[in-house]
Amino acid sequence: MNLTGQQTLPVSQADAWAALNDTAILQAAVPGCEAITPTGRHAFDVRMAVSIGPVKARFKAKLRLADLNPPKGYRLRFEGSGGAAGHGKGQALVALRPLSAHRTQLSYDVTASMGGKFAQIGAGLVDLVAQKLAEDFFARLQAALAELHPRPAAAPAPAPAALSPDRLQRLRGWLRRLFA
């Protein structure tokens, strides 16, 4: 399975990097994620529930961050097992590029392989589920970022200046001559 894409995040590159390295934010953003537990420097155990078609499983996975280049990106390697439902492993390349002071482009490229019942379901359905999980993840991440880093409300437009009585009188005279 291969999955690539880009998302524009409504925060600075530094804030995007911080969010992508915050286990609480990630746990809330990843659909079906039950726990992300640090196990060492840049290493984590993850528990999550996954459903692909009729096959449902609870996965236990190991994640490891590599090739860290703060705040520009990293490589995420993962390997997990869902018991009789199957297993999977792969990697994701994550890159952050600033677009402005409050906007960052996140690019991702995921390559994964699956075995067991999940692999028997078919690549088409697995790809659709992976795409839906990515969409849900980014919607949740966007909401968390908007809550953590609210943008200031735009200042209301200034009220039009009141016309002085003399200027109003001249305007009325000009309009009468125009429509006479």
Secondary structure as GFF3:
##gff-version 3
##sequence-region A 1 180
A	DSSP	beta_strand	2	9	.	.	.	ID=ss1
A	DSSP	alpha_helix	13	20	.	.	.	ID=ss2
A	DSSP	alpha_helix	23	29	.	.	.	ID=ss3
A	DSSP	beta_strand	33	40	.	.	.	ID=ss4
A	DSSP	beta_strand	43	52	.	.	.	ID=ss5
A	DSSP	beta_strand	55	69	.	.	.	ID=ss6
A	DSSP	beta_strand	73	81	.	.	.	ID=ss7
A	DSSP	three_ten_helix	83	85	.	.	.	ID=ss8
A	DSSP	beta_strand	87	100	.	.	.	ID=ss9
A	DSSP	beta_strand	103	115	.	.	.	ID=ss10
A	DSSP	alpha_helix	117	121	.	.	.	ID=ss11
A	DSSP	alpha_helix	123	148	.	.	.	ID=ss12
A	DSSP	alpha_helix	165	178	.	.	.	ID=ss13
###
